[in-house]
Amino acid sequence: CWFVMARVLTKRSQKLNTVRTYLCKVKGGGLARFISPATILSLIISDVIGDPINFIASGPTLPTKVTRDDVIRTLAELSVTPTQLPQSVQDLLHCEHSSVATCGNDIYNLIIASNKVALDIASRVSESEGYSPFIITDTLDGEARDVARELMECVAIPSEDKKYEHISPETGGKIRSALSSKHNNSGKRCLIFGGETTVTLQGEGLGGRCQEMALAAALILGQVDTSYKITFLATSTDGQDGPTDASGAVITQNTACQALQQGLDMGVFLEESDSYRFFRLLNGGDNQLKSGLTGTNLMDIIFIFIDL
């Protein structure tokens, strides 16, 4: 039953924030209630797409009302019944309990760091390196390999007619606009993306979402012929991509050929969700990024460098 509870509480889905808020005394404004009546200034670092304060650490200083019916409805959507949960949780669900909705103190919630902030800094750095930067979106999500494949198709084979599952028409339009832009009369473009994808494990491999994105991107780049040079780099901002010591990886149009020459089957590594071992072996690990832990999680950053 604790395994079921762990499965519920570790889901990244925002709707499961309802369960966390109900079960914890400090979430959903609970911390603010304990501090009341003191005035609160909450300085928030966001690791959630869109920066909704009630979802960042489940909003300890944002009063939010959650009822038992809300929780039971959310569990049902996950195909979990109360009887599958630990007895202590069942006991709580039997009470007429609800999370705090109001507090008697002044509360000021301020987001001081987010993926948007990280992208702005990345933009300035890329410009200092001679690239024309274009921040495309900070809301990338979905299966890592699928997002990477669609991004590469948008860049290498731009088309107004192609429809994608994870790349919105607006994002596709921004990519095409960046490719055709005459900004600074430079042929060097840097397309910058933010957000957080997911990896559905398919084998016994080791990796993370950024390394998986880079591996999937390399597969696509190896299958297309473009007139310009493309470099794809994906990295986590906390310095840890999945359960590994790498933060991400970088690939170019030469990566597929290099892998073939070194006897590395990219398709097999991808199917085994084994991106970490692939990049550890490729070119002696030179394509694997290892920044070390940064202590701050602002989700991920993806760069696509283009030399026209």
Secondary structure, 3 states (H helix, E strand, C coil): CHHHHHHHHCCCCHHHHHHHHHHCCCCCCHHHHHHCCCCEEEEEECCCCCCCCCCHHHCCCCCCCCEHHHHHHHHHHCCCCHHHCCHHHHHHHCCCCECCCCCCCCEEEEEEECHHHHHHHHHHHHHHCCCEEEEEEEEECCEHHHHHHHHHHHHHCCCCCCCCCCCCHHHHHHHHHHHHCCHHHCCEEEEEEEECCECCCCCCCCCCHHHHHHHHHHHHHCCCCCCCEEEEEEEECCCCCCCCCCCEEEEECCHHHHHHHCCCCHHHHHHCCCHHHHHHHHHHHCCEECCCCCCCCCCEEEEEEEEC
